[in-house]
Amino acid sequence: MKKTLIALVATAIAASIALPAHAAGLTVSVAPTQNLDRAATSVGVSLDGIPAGEGVYVMYCAKSVSASVRPSSCYGTGIWASTDANMLKQGAVATTGTLNLPVAITFTPKGGASVNCETAGCGVFVRRDHMGPTDNSLDTFVPVSFVPLVAPNVTAVAEMGRVLVTVEGYKGQSLSVAFGSRILTKNIATDNAKFYIGNAKAKKVNLVVSAGSTSVFTQQLKLVK
């Protein structure tokens, strides 16, 4: 009954409820969140700040295409946790301690298409349970990532009037490429991607490649004339 209830309620309202950037008063701690073993089957989740008498669903889901929409493609039924004694009698677990949440690098949600977390981006999603289905005040999403199949690496070789950039291990990510005064965004679709960047008039130019706010490659290149 518990599994059916969670699945039905989550499916029925997930698409229509807004997801705030932060949940006031609630802290969701996940360990680990990065470089999970590709065969990992669970992560530890700790909850703090759930109001007395309220409960939540803790789920592992693909992130939504919009930050304003609740995730709806989720793995299994997740965990029902509550501070309400009556809900504990009905199958919920206590919110204290560490919850072991099942995860997978790929999964197929019930009634949905297969999800690859390396390209879709997955994480731990926490929201109010069926006792407060339209209450999004506790909605929280914590991203989780796995060890990449290909080790991340960026190289660059100067050619005639341009530079050949080779990117490995960043499949599914968007990289920012600064080439002198030019800044481009490159969406990496494969584990081994190559692209050219050029038209710099200077004899030397700085090339900087960043993933998010982190610089993953920087080098001054002498352009071939």
C-alpha atoms as one frame of an Amber mdcrd trajectory, in Angstrom:
protein
   0.000   0.000   0.000   2.832   2.351   0.865   4.543   1.863  -2.530   1.305
   2.308  -4.450   0.418   5.456  -2.527   3.780   7.085  -3.116   3.810   6.241
  -6.828   0.244   7.420  -7.486   0.515  10.690  -5.603   3.909  11.545  -7.088
   2.734  10.852 -10.641  -0.534  12.719 -10.271   0.831  16.054  -9.091   4.520
  16.184 -10.049   3.973  18.026 -13.307   1.914  20.867 -11.848   3.789  21.945
  -8.723   6.511  24.594  -8.760   9.914  23.775  -7.288  11.570  26.612  -5.300
  15.323  27.080  -5.386  15.636  26.502  -1.651  13.512  24.900   1.050  13.251
  27.177   4.070  14.257  25.473   7.309  15.069  22.084   5.763  18.599  20.734
   5.393  19.161  17.703   3.158  22.618  16.125   3.470  23.655  13.498   0.912
  26.828  11.395   1.006  28.449  10.948  -1.366  27.260  13.398  -4.011  30.192
  13.209  -6.444  32.282  10.487  -8.051  29.984   7.659  -6.991  31.155   4.247
  -8.081  29.371   3.380 -11.320  28.006   0.260  -9.620  26.784   2.158  -6.527
  23.327   1.110  -5.340  22.605   3.676  -2.610  23.547   6.984  -1.007  23.050
   8.139   2.570  20.502  10.902   3.131  20.086  12.868   6.363  17.176  15.221
   6.990  17.029  18.110   9.450  14.357  20.730   9.936  11.205  18.848   8.952
   8.358  20.430  10.961   6.693  18.342  13.657   3.750  16.356  12.334   4.882
  16.502   8.701   6.335  13.890   6.377   8.293  13.782   3.125   9.073  11.541
   0.195  12.798  11.093  -0.454  13.373  10.054  -4.069  16.159   9.661  -6.608
  15.112  11.443  -9.800  16.306  12.985 -13.033  16.324  16.754 -12.756  13.538
  18.599 -14.535  14.156  20.554 -17.702  12.888  23.582 -15.782  13.946  24.509
 -12.247  10.349  25.603 -11.590   8.885  22.111 -12.093   9.117  19.125  -9.776
  11.089  16.113 -11.039   8.796  13.352 -12.287  11.165  10.663 -13.657  12.211
   8.817 -10.511  13.851   5.528  -9.577  11.648   3.065  -7.723   9.346   4.302
  -4.962  11.872   6.104  -2.802  11.500   6.435   0.971   8.573   7.781   2.959
   9.809   9.517   6.122   7.732  11.359   8.696   7.715  13.054  12.090   4.031
  12.136  12.538   3.553   9.190  14.928   0.372   8.134  13.107   2.224   7.983
   9.771   4.978   5.887  11.359   2.307   3.347  12.286   1.191   3.284   8.640
   4.609   2.478   7.187   6.646   5.685   7.198  10.147   5.640   8.675  11.510
   8.160  11.154  13.304  11.207   9.775  16.163  10.769  12.240  19.410   9.003
  11.370  20.666   8.197   7.880  18.315   6.913   5.194  19.793   4.580   2.585
  18.251   5.717  -0.697  18.561   3.396  -3.737  20.318   4.962  -6.750  21.418
   3.809 -10.200  23.404   5.304 -13.051  20.577   4.294 -15.429  16.986   3.390
 -14.641  13.536   3.188 -16.174  10.735   4.868 -14.179   7.367   3.156 -14.121
   5.501   4.139 -17.273   8.379   6.308 -18.499  11.403   6.274 -20.786  14.833
   5.038 -19.736  16.953   7.620 -17.885  20.744   7.919 -18.220  21.930   9.994
 -15.268  25.199  10.890 -16.990  23.305  12.936 -19.558  20.033  13.712 -17.769
  21.565  14.734 -14.435  20.075  13.008 -11.394  19.876  13.685  -7.690  18.034
  13.307  -4.416  14.641  14.995  -4.458  12.738  15.684  -1.223   9.113  16.897
  -1.092   6.061  16.803   1.192   4.218  13.499   1.339   0.540  12.846   0.514
  -0.546  14.701   3.652   0.544  17.962   2.000   0.770  17.290  -1.753   0.379
  20.937  -2.801   2.876  22.210  -0.215   6.205  22.818  -1.943   7.911  24.548
   0.988  10.188  21.563   1.614  11.030  20.789  -2.021  14.787  20.267  -2.345
  16.993  18.785  -5.072  20.602  17.703  -4.394  22.579  16.706  -7.543  24.464
  13.395  -7.545  27.120  12.367 -10.098  29.098   9.224 -10.880  32.730   8.580
 -11.777  32.863   9.274 -15.545  33.410   6.356 -17.880  36.132   8.367 -19.603
  38.548  10.416 -17.488  38.026  14.176 -18.108  40.762  15.706 -20.249  41.156
  18.721 -22.531  43.943  19.304 -25.061  44.515  22.022 -27.641  46.728  22.187
 -30.740  47.372  25.385 -32.698  46.867  25.114 -36.458  46.797  27.624 -39.291
  44.742  30.511 -37.924  42.818  28.341 -35.512  43.022  25.874 -32.631  41.793
  22.280 -32.519  40.316  21.501 -29.105  39.797  17.885 -28.020  37.495  17.207
 -25.068  37.230  13.815 -23.359  34.947  12.723 -20.525  32.520  15.664 -20.565
  29.628  14.001 -22.382  26.314  15.688 -21.613  27.915  18.838 -20.220  28.097
  22.419 -21.469  31.592  23.902 -21.505  32.462  27.590 -21.676  35.354  28.290
 -24.051  37.179  31.636 -23.864  39.489  32.256 -26.841  41.040  35.666 -26.412
  38.078  38.042 -26.281  35.648  35.458 -27.690  33.493  33.330 -25.393  31.596
  30.343 -26.747  29.393  27.674 -25.186  29.944  24.133 -26.409  27.435  21.366
 -25.672  29.417  18.132 -25.540  27.443  15.204 -26.972  30.098  12.467 -26.959
  32.874  11.153 -24.711  35.437  12.282 -27.280  34.546  15.566 -28.948  36.614
  17.825 -31.199  35.947  21.352 -32.353  37.837  24.279 -33.900  37.991  27.831
 -32.671  39.822  30.607 -34.507  39.791  34.042 -36.126  42.036  35.578 -33.467
  44.209  38.330 -34.909  46.850  38.133 -32.198  49.999  36.045 -32.534  49.340
  34.576 -29.116  46.021  33.982 -27.429  44.833  32.578 -24.116  42.488  29.595
 -24.294  40.408  28.831 -21.193  37.872  25.989 -20.982  35.521  25.899 -18.005
  32.944  23.423 -16.723  30.490  25.465 -14.700  32.538  27.790 -12.484  35.635
  25.550 -12.621  38.453  26.103 -15.124  39.476  22.701 -16.532  42.037  23.900
 -19.088  44.070  27.083 -19.583  46.971  27.674 -21.927  48.535  30.458 -23.967
  48.827  29.329 -27.579  51.007  30.678 -30.358  48.884  30.752 -33.489  50.319
  29.420 -36.730  50.362  32.033 -39.492
